Amino acid sequence: MTVDKELEKLSHSTPPAATPEARARALTAAMEAFDTAGNNALAPQGNAKGWRQSSIINWIWSPAMNKKFLAGSALATLLVIPAAGYLAIELTRNGLPIVDQTEIAGNLSRGEASKQPVAVAPQAPAENGTLAEQSVVDAQALQDKETPAVAKPGAARISEFDANNIATLTNKSEGSATALGAAKRSAPAAPGIAPQQQLAEPMAAIAPSPAPPAEGRVQIQLDPNRERFANAAANPIKSVATDPVSTFSADVDSASYAFVRRSLTGGALPDPQSVRVEEMVNYFPYDWPGPDNAAQPFKATVTVMPTPWNHDTELMHVAIKGYDIAPATTPHANLVFLIDVSGSMDEPDKLPLLKSAFRLLVNRLKADDTVSIVTYAGNAGTVLTPTRVAEKSKILSAIDKLEPGGSTGGAEGIEAAYDLAKQAFVKDGVNRVMLATDGDFNVGPSSDEDLKRIIEERRRDGIFLTVLGFGRGNLNDSLMQTLAQNGNGSAAYIDTLAEAQKTLVEEAGSTLFPIASDVKFQVEFNPERIAEYRLIGYETRALKREDFNNDRVDAGDIGSGHSVTAIYEITPKGSPAVMNDDLRYGAADRAPAANADTAHQGELAFVKMRYKRPGEDKSALITTPVNDSNAVAAVDAAPQDVRFSVAVAAFGQKLSRIAAVDSYSYQAIADIAAASRGTDTFGYRSDFLSLVRLADGLSQR
């Protein structure tokens, strides 16, 4: 009875908190008992030294949680639960199941991956210029996941979680050991291993290995980054006999050229999907003849010339120049800076560059213009309500105080930015949201279609959109294009402060002040003169033939002084370059139509353009016939700007791996560009020549 009473008394008592020393002694005793029982005798998973296995989570967190200030306290619970939840979200967001976490971290920390368990060996440089990291895993070990109780000595497995961690290190370092070095400095040392030894030995496991994967092993491709591009097939050669009309939307974006430049100067050929030839051609300023007044805001200039890369075809070069609004007459601007301050923006070429870029723009604006600032990182927040540029110091101070942190919830930020733009709306002025981001939208409505719907709904308020991309490794170029094209706006990529100066200062008029919206082009080729044609670029801007006259169909927008260039490769009738056979019954069917209007038989093509003036719903039409008077006999006889733009088009096609220019050399492209460089006030054309030389060298690796 006495014993029972004592036990009952103890059951109502609060036990004393365990000291850190007691916890350590208990843990040590348990581990020793485990080893004594022979559980590690076979050294499973390739651990020849018989070390106890530990998941990567325990390896990182156990030392921290045994600290005196956390042990046995509620603070530990407050820290661990949110951290675990965030980890689970990150794993599932990246499409990775939360699986059994194998002991790769323990093996790596002891430098034992060379004993046939796990090796991460980089391939040769991939097409996009980054090292495609691979994890080579024993095929039989992967099957062992189904029966984890049966462990074979010397066999190793790598979980998807641990593979992703290695990929993340590779991604952040962009092929270098920078991120791994950061992990060395921050990760706690494994028990019994000096930090220097622990963090030096794993490099041997990740070192490049020239040997191919052993037979019977499974290769797991680890994506070095999460950049996304629209997957658009190149325009095909079309027969004029069956498809004589080509229709597309205007495009004045320049993001692709800057992205290509970043890749080449970084020592790698760009991803072919990142190359949009029309954006590369339209990146450069050209001295096309413009209209005399705003009554007809566009003028078209057409040149027909021999094709440099194919002597049996010709190029039809169509150049459009918009009316240039004089600086004194530019309308008032109401701008909302929508700035991504998520954790992914914490890199030198992201938020710091973004802040410098917007400072340049603010200094370009007039005193009566207004600026607002909205940030987003998980939740949207208004940093600055509409403020006149006369209070420039207040605006610049708000920009300077921006700091990165959090996840990326872009949808809520877009809604908040449009609300502010509507609040400060300027009638007959420029009302524009300027979204600056690395393109990662992963919280809230984040699919391209959801964000497209939001943009489409808000553009009806007369508010345009500019999308500015920053940084690399996380860039969602596909989404940037979707937002810009559906928000009556444009997209640019800012990789340097010089590019920010070009986009936001030197081209501020064409970037900010629209002179026409829903600009569409349609070209009809004469089957009596032209057998085939191929539109160079504009794959993501194609429209249906009937869309041209449908004013409800959205299209591109053109700003003050903007120029738009489109180039067709055309095959004259009777040329040996014709790819399609004549139709058996086509000639008879076409004869009556051909004889009906002999006045147009001498034309090569007929160019039409539709556009809407700002604030109008009905489009206007401009037409230009193309005939022999537009043709020149030799490439050198074409105007200087025409030749340079053709060189850029050839370069873009070569980077895109278009078959038509396979045999055309980079040196030939450089020769045309050098001969047509001209005055080159800002050095853009000289930089282009440097890129051609870089691409030539990289292609010969």
NUKE-85225 format. One line per field, with one value per residue (C-alpha): residue in one letter; x, y, z; residue number from 1. Coordinates in Angstrom, 2 decimals. Example, Ala and Ser with C-alpha at 12.3 -4.5 7.8 and 13.67 -1.06 7.14 Angstrom:
2
res	(A/S)
u	(12.30/13.67)
v	(-4.50/-1.06)
w	(7.80/7.14)
n	(1/2)
END
This chain:
701
res	(M/T/V/D/K/E/L/E/K/L/S/H/S/T/P/P/A/A/T/P/E/A/R/A/R/A/L/T/A/A/M/E/A/F/D/T/A/G/N/N/A/L/A/P/Q/G/N/A/K/G/W/R/Q/S/S/I/I/N/W/I/W/S/P/A/M/N/K/K/F/L/A/G/S/A/L/A/T/L/L/V/I/P/A/A/G/Y/L/A/I/E/L/T/R/N/G/L/P/I/V/D/Q/T/E/I/A/G/N/L/S/R/G/E/A/S/K/Q/P/V/A/V/A/P/Q/A/P/A/E/N/G/T/L/A/E/Q/S/V/V/D/A/Q/A/L/Q/D/K/E/T/P/A/V/A/K/P/G/A/A/R/I/S/E/F/D/A/N/N/I/A/T/L/T/N/K/S/E/G/S/A/T/A/L/G/A/A/K/R/S/A/P/A/A/P/G/I/A/P/Q/Q/Q/L/A/E/P/M/A/A/I/A/P/S/P/A/P/P/A/E/G/R/V/Q/I/Q/L/D/P/N/R/E/R/F/A/N/A/A/A/N/P/I/K/S/V/A/T/D/P/V/S/T/F/S/A/D/V/D/S/A/S/Y/A/F/V/R/R/S/L/T/G/G/A/L/P/D/P/Q/S/V/R/V/E/E/M/V/N/Y/F/P/Y/D/W/P/G/P/D/N/A/A/Q/P/F/K/A/T/V/T/V/M/P/T/P/W/N/H/D/T/E/L/M/H/V/A/I/K/G/Y/D/I/A/P/A/T/T/P/H/A/N/L/V/F/L/I/D/V/S/G/S/M/D/E/P/D/K/L/P/L/L/K/S/A/F/R/L/L/V/N/R/L/K/A/D/D/T/V/S/I/V/T/Y/A/G/N/A/G/T/V/L/T/P/T/R/V/A/E/K/S/K/I/L/S/A/I/D/K/L/E/P/G/G/S/T/G/G/A/E/G/I/E/A/A/Y/D/L/A/K/Q/A/F/V/K/D/G/V/N/R/V/M/L/A/T/D/G/D/F/N/V/G/P/S/S/D/E/D/L/K/R/I/I/E/E/R/R/R/D/G/I/F/L/T/V/L/G/F/G/R/G/N/L/N/D/S/L/M/Q/T/L/A/Q/N/G/N/G/S/A/A/Y/I/D/T/L/A/E/A/Q/K/T/L/V/E/E/A/G/S/T/L/F/P/I/A/S/D/V/K/F/Q/V/E/F/N/P/E/R/I/A/E/Y/R/L/I/G/Y/E/T/R/A/L/K/R/E/D/F/N/N/D/R/V/D/A/G/D/I/G/S/G/H/S/V/T/A/I/Y/E/I/T/P/K/G/S/P/A/V/M/N/D/D/L/R/Y/G/A/A/D/R/A/P/A/A/N/A/D/T/A/H/Q/G/E/L/A/F/V/K/M/R/Y/K/R/P/G/E/D/K/S/A/L/I/T/T/P/V/N/D/S/N/A/V/A/A/V/D/A/A/P/Q/D/V/R/F/S/V/A/V/A/A/F/G/Q/K/L/S/R/I/A/A/V/D/S/Y/S/Y/Q/A/I/A/D/I/A/A/A/S/R/G/T/D/T/F/G/Y/R/S/D/F/L/S/L/V/R/L/A/D/G/L/S/Q/R)
u	(0.00/2.81/4.37/1.06/0.59/4.08/3.50/0.20/1.94/4.64/2.05/0.75/4.20/5.93/9.22/12.25/13.45/16.29/19.59/21.50/24.19/21.62/20.12/23.57/24.42/21.11/21.58/25.15/24.03/21.28/23.65/26.20/23.49/22.43/25.99/26.55/23.46/25.22/22.76/25.55/27.70/27.09/27.63/24.61/24.29/27.99/29.20/32.36/33.35/30.18/29.08/25.51/23.31/21.56/19.12/20.17/17.48/18.83/22.37/21.54/19.01/20.12/23.13/21.05/18.18/20.53/21.74/21.09/18.78/16.50/16.57/13.29/11.78/8.66/10.89/12.07/8.49/7.82/10.85/10.63/6.96/6.97/10.31/8.99/5.84/7.86/10.10/7.07/5.63/8.90/9.23/5.70/5.83/8.77/6.94/9.06/7.39/8.37/10.00/12.27/15.36/18.35/21.74/23.45/24.34/26.10/28.04/29.00/30.14/32.56/33.76/32.67/30.63/33.56/32.97/30.31/27.34/26.62/28.46/27.32/29.18/28.67/28.15/29.66/28.28/24.64/23.16/21.97/25.49/25.16/26.59/23.83/24.46/23.62/23.24/24.33/22.46/22.71/19.60/19.18/19.45/16.52/14.44/15.40/13.09/10.23/11.81/13.75/14.11/16.51/19.72/22.58/26.11/27.82/24.60/23.62/20.51/19.82/16.43/14.67/14.91/18.71/19.10/17.17/19.47/22.48/20.67/19.87/23.52/24.46/21.71/22.69/26.37/25.72/28.28/30.72/31.32/30.17/26.94/28.62/31.19/28.35/26.94/30.36/30.38/26.83/26.13/26.95/29.74/28.83/29.74/33.37/34.41/36.23/34.39/37.34/37.45/33.68/33.26/36.33/35.80/32.35/33.98/35.59/32.15/30.94/34.13/33.86/34.45/35.31/34.19/30.70/28.07/28.56/26.30/23.06/22.87/20.03/20.81/18.69/18.79/18.92/17.64/20.34/17.76/14.07/14.07/11.07/10.64/7.72/8.19/7.32/8.31/9.96/7.72/7.55/7.91/4.42/3.17/1.57/-0.71/-2.46/-1.68/-0.99/-1.73/0.47/-0.95/0.81/0.81/3.39/6.15/8.46/9.79/13.55/13.92/15.32/18.34/19.45/18.96/21.07/23.78/23.84/24.28/27.07/29.02/28.64/30.47/27.63/25.40/21.82/18.92/17.44/13.97/15.16/15.95/13.11/14.51/12.06/13.04/16.71/16.12/13.89/16.35/18.38/17.43/17.11/16.79/13.72/11.79/8.94/5.60/5.47/2.69/0.51/-2.50/-1.10/1.16/3.09/5.08/6.15/9.36/9.82/13.08/13.48/17.06/18.99/19.19/22.79/22.49/20.61/21.24/17.97/15.69/15.10/14.32/11.35/12.24/9.33/10.23/7.61/8.43/6.02/5.46/7.82/6.10/8.19/9.39/7.55/4.22/4.47/1.37/1.48/2.48/0.91/3.30/3.04/6.22/5.25/8.43/9.24/11.06/10.88/13.83/14.82/15.55/18.42/21.19/23.33/21.76/18.22/16.89/20.02/20.10/16.33/16.59/19.29/17.20/14.13/16.22/17.26/13.62/12.47/15.16/13.77/10.17/8.60/7.65/3.90/4.14/3.18/4.83/3.46/5.27/3.78/5.90/5.03/6.60/3.94/1.63/1.36/2.12/1.89/5.25/4.38/0.97/0.72/3.40/4.32/7.84/8.31/8.85/11.63/13.58/10.58/10.28/14.00/14.06/11.22/13.17/16.37/14.63/13.43/14.80/14.33/12.58/9.67/8.04/6.57/2.86/2.61/-1.13/-2.09/0.59/-0.75/-4.25/-2.95/-0.86/-3.78/-5.94/-3.36/-3.04/-6.81/-6.86/-4.39/-5.68/-4.75/-7.24/-5.52/-2.26/-0.04/-1.29/1.05/2.03/5.73/6.28/9.89/10.64/12.81/9.62/8.88/5.18/4.55/2.01/-1.68/-3.09/0.23/-0.59/-0.02/-3.73/-4.82/-2.48/-3.41/-7.06/-6.28/-4.31/-6.99/-9.69/-7.71/-6.46/-10.01/-9.44/-6.94/-3.90/-0.95/1.72/5.50/7.30/10.98/12.90/15.98/18.57/18.99/18.28/14.66/13.51/10.02/10.31/7.23/5.04/6.61/5.65/2.11/1.58/3.03/1.13/-2.20/-1.73/-1.27/2.37/5.93/8.64/12.33/15.16/17.57/20.94/23.09/22.67/23.53/20.51/18.37/19.65/18.73/15.27/14.08/15.90/17.03/13.89/11.52/9.29/8.72/8.52/6.06/4.06/1.87/0.73/-1.25/-2.66/-3.68/-1.23/-1.53/0.24/-1.05/0.92/-0.62/1.77/1.07/1.11/2.09/5.42/6.10/6.00/6.81/7.56/8.77/8.26/11.45/10.44/7.12/6.23/4.52/2.70/0.91/-2.74/-5.47/-6.29/-9.73/-8.24/-6.84/-10.21/-11.61/-11.17/-11.97/-8.73/-5.89/-2.51/0.74/1.17/3.64/5.07/6.32/9.11/9.10/10.21/9.03/10.86/9.60/11.58/10.25/12.39/10.55/11.10/10.36/8.30/10.51/13.41/15.24/14.73/10.98/10.19/6.55/5.32/2.77/-0.84/-2.29/-5.52/-4.38/-3.33/-6.75/-8.51/-6.32/-6.44/-9.75/-8.72/-5.36/-6.96/-9.63/-7.31/-4.22/-3.35/-1.91/-0.08/3.24/3.14/5.15/3.01/0.58/1.31/-1.53/-1.41/-4.25/-4.00/-6.12/-5.35/-5.20/-8.67/-10.37/-12.10/-12.21/-9.06/-7.61/-5.91/-2.62/-1.64/1.58/1.99/5.34/6.68/9.94/10.68/11.30/14.00/17.80/20.08/22.73/23.04/25.52/23.01/20.48/20.33/22.78/20.16/18.48/21.75/22.50/19.03/19.43/22.72/20.93/18.17/20.76/22.45/19.17/18.25/21.65/21.33/17.80/19.22/17.07/18.08/18.02/21.23/23.11/25.79/26.00/28.98/29.25/32.10/29.81/27.30/30.03/31.21/27.75/27.28/30.71/30.15/26.80/27.61/27.37/27.89/26.76/26.29/25.67/27.91/25.06/26.22/29.82/28.57/26.62/29.81/31.40/28.50/28.86/32.55/31.72/29.09/31.56/34.13/31.63/30.18/33.61/34.12)
v	(0.00/2.36/1.82/2.51/5.74/6.86/6.11/8.00/10.93/10.93/10.80/14.22/15.75/17.74/16.13/18.42/19.60/17.58/19.37/19.47/17.30/14.66/14.67/14.18/11.32/9.58/9.96/8.63/5.62/4.83/5.01/2.80/0.25/0.33/-0.34/-3.05/-4.88/-5.32/-3.27/-1.65/-4.72/-5.04/-1.34/-1.05/1.57/1.48/2.81/0.79/2.54/1.53/5.08/5.55/6.71/10.06/11.86/15.23/16.87/15.40/16.16/19.85/20.35/18.05/20.14/23.32/21.82/20.54/24.06/25.12/27.97/25.67/22.40/21.60/24.99/26.11/28.19/24.99/24.10/27.58/27.33/23.73/23.53/26.53/25.39/21.90/23.28/25.54/22.64/20.53/23.32/23.82/20.10/19.70/22.97/21.66/18.44/16.34/13.74/13.66/10.27/8.24/10.36/8.17/8.67/10.50/13.44/11.21/9.49/12.76/14.26/11.35/11.44/7.89/8.37/7.15/3.58/3.01/4.48/7.90/10.12/13.40/13.89/16.88/16.26/18.30/21.84/21.71/23.80/26.45/26.86/25.45/22.21/19.60/17.83/14.14/11.78/8.22/5.72/1.96/0.56/-2.29/0.11/2.09/-1.09/-1.58/1.33/-1.12/-3.35/-1.02/-3.72/-5.64/-3.68/-4.96/-4.20/-1.77/-0.67/2.99/4.94/8.61/10.01/12.56/14.99/14.70/14.76/18.01/19.49/18.73/20.22/23.34/23.80/23.38/25.77/28.52/28.25/28.07/25.38/26.54/25.55/28.90/27.67/24.57/26.84/28.77/25.52/24.72/27.93/27.68/23.98/22.57/20.05/16.41/14.87/13.92/15.61/18.90/21.43/21.70/17.95/17.57/20.21/19.51/15.80/16.04/17.90/14.62/13.08/15.88/16.24/15.86/12.34/11.67/8.06/7.32/5.86/2.17/-0.18/-0.97/2.38/4.85/8.48/11.11/14.47/17.37/20.60/23.25/26.02/26.70/29.13/28.70/29.70/29.37/26.30/27.62/25.79/27.83/29.13/26.67/27.36/28.01/27.63/30.74/28.53/27.20/29.77/33.18/35.31/35.80/37.54/38.44/40.91/43.66/42.98/45.60/43.57/43.28/40.73/37.97/39.93/40.83/37.24/35.96/38.50/37.39/33.76/34.45/36.78/34.13/31.67/29.57/29.39/30.36/27.95/27.94/28.45/31.72/33.17/35.14/36.49/39.38/40.68/40.56/42.46/45.04/45.57/48.05/51.61/52.16/55.31/54.22/57.08/58.15/59.86/63.63/64.07/62.19/62.09/58.87/57.57/54.99/54.77/51.52/51.06/47.83/46.52/43.33/42.01/38.77/36.41/36.27/32.63/31.32/32.56/31.07/33.07/36.70/38.68/41.02/43.48/45.48/48.38/50.41/53.63/55.26/58.97/60.43/62.55/65.64/65.59/68.82/67.32/63.97/63.32/63.09/59.70/57.74/54.89/52.11/50.20/46.64/45.20/41.62/41.60/37.85/35.88/34.82/38.49/38.60/38.57/41.42/41.26/41.26/43.64/45.86/46.28/46.79/49.63/51.35/50.96/52.57/55.45/56.13/56.16/58.48/60.96/60.85/61.72/65.17/66.93/66.50/62.74/60.43/57.29/54.60/51.54/48.16/45.22/41.56/38.61/36.29/39.28/42.52/45.80/49.46/51.10/54.43/55.87/58.02/60.71/63.52/63.36/66.87/64.99/62.97/62.45/60.72/58.34/57.55/56.97/54.44/52.62/52.57/50.96/47.90/44.63/41.02/38.30/35.86/33.81/35.14/35.90/37.94/37.74/39.73/42.31/42.74/43.39/45.96/47.72/48.05/49.42/52.16/52.94/53.31/55.50/57.98/57.54/60.37/60.97/61.25/60.41/57.37/54.94/51.99/49.27/48.40/44.88/44.09/40.48/37.45/35.83/33.45/33.47/30.57/31.69/32.24/32.11/31.32/29.50/31.40/31.20/32.59/35.56/36.10/36.34/38.93/41.05/40.83/41.95/44.97/46.24/47.37/50.23/51.75/50.75/49.30/46.92/46.80/43.65/43.88/40.66/40.48/37.85/34.25/30.77/31.55/33.53/32.69/34.25/32.40/34.02/37.44/37.20/36.08/39.00/41.59/40.40/40.27/43.46/45.84/46.14/45.15/42.99/43.68/41.91/43.99/42.29/45.38/48.99/49.97/47.97/49.79/53.08/52.02/50.68/53.18/56.38/56.46/54.66/56.02/57.60/54.38/52.36/54.53/56.58/54.52/55.98/52.93/49.69/46.35/46.76/43.91/43.06/41.08/40.29/38.75/37.27/37.20/33.54/34.70/35.98/34.23/30.45/30.21/32.33/31.99/34.61/34.96/35.08/36.17/32.55/33.60/36.47/34.56/35.42/33.82/35.40/36.48/38.11/40.93/42.64/41.69/44.67/42.50/40.52/41.89/42.57/44.41/48.06/50.59/53.56/56.94/56.64/52.85/50.93/47.45/45.26/42.07/39.97/37.28/34.85/34.49/32.08/33.46/31.32/29.03/29.12/25.82/26.52/25.78/23.03/22.25/20.58/22.37/21.42/19.09/21.08/24.42/26.12/25.83/27.01/30.10/31.15/33.04/34.97/35.84/37.14/39.10/41.89/42.31/45.64/43.79/41.01/42.87/43.12/40.81/41.31/43.62/44.78/45.86/47.20/47.82/49.90/51.73/55.19/55.59/55.47/54.33/51.00/51.05/50.33/52.20/50.66/51.44/49.60/49.37/47.50/45.80/45.65/45.58/49.20/48.05/45.58/45.94/43.68/42.96/42.78/45.64/47.82/47.62/50.49/50.26/49.67/46.99/45.08/45.28/44.07/41.15/40.24/40.22/38.04/35.57/35.48/34.86/32.04/30.41/30.50/29.06/26.27/27.11/24.73/27.49/29.07/25.88/26.42/30.19/30.99/33.32/35.03/35.82/37.32/39.41/40.65/41.99/43.56/45.21/46.67/48.15/49.24/52.96/55.66/53.47/56.29/54.07/51.16/48.63/47.42/47.01/44.93/42.81/42.05/40.92/38.55/37.04/36.36/34.81/32.54/31.51/30.51/28.71/26.75/25.27/23.70)
w	(0.00/0.89/-2.50/-4.26/-2.32/-3.18/-6.86/-6.82/-5.19/-7.84/-10.63/-9.55/-9.35/-12.10/-13.04/-13.10/-16.49/-17.91/-18.09/-21.38/-19.79/-18.78/-22.26/-23.80/-21.43/-22.18/-25.92/-25.71/-23.67/-26.16/-29.11/-27.36/-26.59/-30.23/-31.40/-28.78/-30.01/-33.37/-35.38/-37.31/-37.73/-41.46/-42.10/-44.38/-47.15/-47.96/-44.60/-44.14/-40.91/-39.12/-38.34/-37.24/-40.07/-39.79/-42.05/-43.39/-41.27/-38.01/-39.03/-39.37/-36.57/-33.72/-32.60/-32.71/-30.71/-27.99/-27.23/-23.70/-24.61/-26.64/-24.69/-22.99/-23.80/-25.60/-27.87/-29.54/-30.42/-31.78/-34.07/-35.20/-36.20/-38.59/-40.04/-40.65/-42.26/-44.54/-45.52/-46.40/-48.53/-50.37/-51.07/-52.39/-54.36/-56.33/-57.08/-54.69/-52.48/-48.82/-48.80/-46.58/-46.15/-46.76/-45.31/-48.15/-45.90/-43.44/-46.20/-47.86/-44.58/-44.17/-47.77/-48.50/-51.66/-53.73/-52.53/-55.19/-53.41/-54.90/-57.32/-58.80/-62.04/-64.35/-68.03/-70.76/-70.91/-72.01/-74.79/-72.35/-71.10/-67.61/-66.31/-66.32/-63.03/-62.79/-59.92/-60.73/-58.61/-58.35/-60.07/-57.63/-54.69/-56.06/-56.04/-52.39/-51.50/-51.83/-49.12/-46.80/-44.14/-46.41/-46.71/-48.80/-47.65/-49.95/-51.69/-51.47/-52.28/-52.77/-51.85/-54.04/-51.16/-50.87/-54.65/-54.70/-52.07/-54.24/-57.24/-55.22/-54.33/-57.98/-59.09/-56.69/-57.59/-61.36/-61.88/-59.19/-55.59/-54.22/-52.67/-51.28/-49.66/-48.04/-46.73/-45.26/-43.30/-42.00/-41.45/-38.00/-37.89/-37.64/-34.29/-34.06/-37.31/-37.51/-39.65/-42.04/-42.60/-42.75/-45.42/-47.48/-48.04/-49.71/-52.60/-53.62/-53.92/-56.16/-58.17/-61.97/-63.19/-66.83/-66.59/-67.98/-65.63/-64.93/-66.82/-65.01/-63.26/-63.49/-64.34/-62.61/-64.37/-61.92/-63.45/-62.86/-62.75/-63.07/-65.99/-68.25/-71.89/-74.25/-76.43/-79.90/-83.09/-85.83/-88.61/-91.53/-95.23/-96.63/-100.16/-101.63/-103.72/-100.62/-97.91/-99.45/-96.35/-93.28/-90.18/-86.94/-84.06/-83.63/-81.10/-79.64/-76.71/-76.27/-73.46/-75.66/-76.88/-73.36/-72.24/-75.16/-74.32/-70.68/-71.72/-74.20/-71.94/-69.25/-71.49/-72.89/-75.94/-75.04/-74.79/-78.34/-76.83/-75.25/-78.69/-80.29/-83.53/-83.85/-80.40/-81.31/-84.55/-82.86/-80.00/-82.05/-82.95/-86.71/-88.74/-90.72/-92.38/-90.09/-90.68/-90.91/-88.35/-85.88/-88.24/-89.71/-86.91/-88.98/-92.15/-93.83/-95.82/-97.80/-99.28/-101.35/-101.54/-102.21/-99.23/-97.91/-96.83/-99.90/-103.43/-104.69/-102.37/-101.51/-98.37/-98.08/-95.33/-93.88/-91.58/-89.68/-87.83/-85.37/-84.90/-82.30/-79.67/-78.84/-75.18/-74.36/-75.37/-73.60/-71.47/-67.69/-66.34/-63.48/-62.75/-60.19/-59.44/-58.54/-57.08/-56.19/-52.83/-52.23/-50.96/-54.48/-55.28/-52.78/-55.37/-56.78/-60.26/-58.89/-56.19/-55.93/-59.72/-59.76/-57.24/-59.29/-62.45/-60.92/-59.58/-63.18/-64.29/-61.49/-62.49/-66.04/-65.07/-64.93/-61.68/-62.30/-62.88/-60.02/-58.68/-56.35/-55.02/-54.17/-53.04/-52.80/-51.00/-49.64/-49.06/-51.00/-49.29/-50.30/-49.69/-51.29/-52.11/-55.28/-54.90/-57.27/-58.68/-57.31/-54.02/-55.60/-52.38/-50.81/-53.77/-53.86/-50.11/-50.43/-53.15/-51.12/-48.12/-50.04/-48.64/-49.83/-47.86/-48.04/-50.77/-54.00/-54.17/-57.34/-57.98/-54.89/-55.71/-59.23/-57.89/-55.40/-58.06/-60.45/-57.64/-56.95/-60.66/-60.89/-57.78/-59.35/-62.92/-65.31/-68.10/-71.49/-69.74/-69.28/-66.65/-66.29/-63.86/-64.03/-62.73/-61.80/-60.88/-61.46/-62.72/-59.85/-58.92/-56.58/-53.97/-54.69/-58.25/-59.90/-63.14/-66.35/-67.16/-63.76/-64.00/-67.65/-66.63/-63.95/-66.42/-69.11/-66.66/-65.42/-68.79/-69.60/-67.14/-69.58/-67.53/-69.46/-68.19/-68.47/-67.28/-66.36/-65.70/-63.50/-62.63/-63.64/-62.33/-61.53/-64.57/-65.82/-69.25/-70.48/-67.82/-68.42/-72.09/-71.20/-68.83/-71.19/-74.25/-72.42/-70.45/-73.40/-72.52/-73.24/-71.69/-71.22/-69.44/-67.34/-66.92/-66.40/-65.35/-68.93/-70.11/-67.53/-68.91/-72.46/-71.60/-68.99/-69.96/-73.59/-74.81/-72.18/-74.82/-76.73/-73.51/-71.60/-74.10/-76.48/-79.79/-80.93/-79.57/-81.11/-83.98/-86.50/-89.74/-92.70/-95.84/-98.96/-101.52/-105.24/-106.45/-109.94/-108.58/-105.27/-104.77/-101.03/-97.99/-94.42/-91.71/-89.67/-86.01/-84.50/-83.64/-80.39/-82.14/-84.90/-85.55/-87.58/-90.92/-89.73/-86.60/-88.68/-89.19/-85.78/-83.47/-80.45/-80.90/-78.79/-80.40/-79.73/-78.78/-80.16/-78.30/-79.37/-81.94/-81.84/-84.90/-85.86/-88.35/-89.97/-92.46/-94.82/-96.76/-100.07/-102.93/-106.41/-108.71/-110.78/-108.31/-107.66/-103.95/-104.16/-101.63/-102.50/-105.69/-107.84/-107.20/-109.81/-110.00/-108.62/-111.86/-113.49/-110.36/-110.09/-113.72/-113.60/-110.51/-112.02/-115.22/-113.37/-112.20/-114.36/-112.63/-109.61/-111.45/-111.26/-107.47/-105.27/-102.20/-100.44/-96.86/-94.56/-91.02/-88.57/-85.40/-82.84/-81.60/-77.80/-76.30/-79.50/-80.13/-83.94/-85.91/-88.87/-91.92/-93.68/-96.90/-98.90/-102.23/-102.88/-106.43/-108.34/-107.47/-103.89/-104.95/-104.98/-107.04/-104.39/-100.61/-100.57/-102.42/-99.58/-97.07/-94.17/-91.46/-93.57/-93.89/-90.18/-89.21/-91.65/-89.94/-86.58/-88.04/-89.35/-85.93/-84.12/-86.49/-86.05/-82.26/-82.66/-84.84/-87.84/-90.64/-93.27/-91.87/-90.91/-93.55/-93.01/-90.80/-87.83/-89.65/-92.59/-90.17/-88.55/-91.97/-92.88/-89.43/-89.45/-92.93/-91.88/-88.31/-89.10/-86.47/-83.54/-81.01/-77.98/-79.01/-79.34/-82.74/-81.62/-78.70/-81.19/-83.10/-79.85/-79.24/-82.71/-82.03/-78.64/-80.19/-82.89/-80.28/-78.04/-80.97/-81.71/-78.28)
n	(1/2/3/4/5/6/7/8/9/10/11/12/13/14/15/16/17/18/19/20/21/22/23/24/25/26/27/28/29/30/31/32/33/34/35/36/37/38/39/40/41/42/43/44/45/46/47/48/49/50/51/52/53/54/55/56/57/58/59/60/61/62/63/64/65/66/67/68/69/70/71/72/73/74/75/76/77/78/79/80/81/82/83/84/85/86/87/88/89/90/91/92/93/94/95/96/97/98/99/100/101/102/103/104/105/106/107/108/109/110/111/112/113/114/115/116/117/118/119/120/121/122/123/124/125/126/127/128/129/130/131/132/133/134/135/136/137/138/139/140/141/142/143/144/145/146/147/148/149/150/151/152/153/154/155/156/157/158/159/160/161/162/163/164/165/166/167/168/169/170/171/172/173/174/175/176/177/178/179/180/181/182/183/184/185/186/187/188/189/190/191/192/193/194/195/196/197/198/199/200/201/202/203/204/205/206/207/208/209/210/211/212/213/214/215/216/217/218/219/220/221/222/223/224/225/226/227/228/229/230/231/232/233/234/235/236/237/238/239/240/241/242/243/244/245/246/247/248/249/250/251/252/253/254/255/256/257/258/259/260/261/262/263/264/265/266/267/268/269/270/271/272/273/274/275/276/277/278/279/280/281/282/283/284/285/286/287/288/289/290/291/292/293/294/295/296/297/298/299/300/301/302/303/304/305/306/307/308/309/310/311/312/313/314/315/316/317/318/319/320/321/322/323/324/325/326/327/328/329/330/331/332/333/334/335/336/337/338/339/340/341/342/343/344/345/346/347/348/349/350/351/352/353/354/355/356/357/358/359/360/361/362/363/364/365/366/367/368/369/370/371/372/373/374/375/376/377/378/379/380/381/382/383/384/385/386/387/388/389/390/391/392/393/394/395/396/397/398/399/400/401/402/403/404/405/406/407/408/409/410/411/412/413/414/415/416/417/418/419/420/421/422/423/424/425/426/427/428/429/430/431/432/433/434/435/436/437/438/439/440/441/442/443/444/445/446/447/448/449/450/451/452/453/454/455/456/457/458/459/460/461/462/463/464/465/466/467/468/469/470/471/472/473/474/475/476/477/478/479/480/481/482/483/484/485/486/487/488/489/490/491/492/493/494/495/496/497/498/499/500/501/502/503/504/505/506/507/508/509/510/511/512/513/514/515/516/517/518/519/520/521/522/523/524/525/526/527/528/529/530/531/532/533/534/535/536/537/538/539/540/541/542/543/544/545/546/547/548/549/550/551/552/553/554/555/556/557/558/559/560/561/562/563/564/565/566/567/568/569/570/571/572/573/574/575/576/577/578/579/580/581/582/583/584/585/586/587/588/589/590/591/592/593/594/595/596/597/598/599/600/601/602/603/604/605/606/607/608/609/610/611/612/613/614/615/616/617/618/619/620/621/622/623/624/625/626/627/628/629/630/631/632/633/634/635/636/637/638/639/640/641/642/643/644/645/646/647/648/649/650/651/652/653/654/655/656/657/658/659/660/661/662/663/664/665/666/667/668/669/670/671/672/673/674/675/676/677/678/679/680/681/682/683/684/685/686/687/688/689/690/691/692/693/694/695/696/697/698/699/700/701)
END
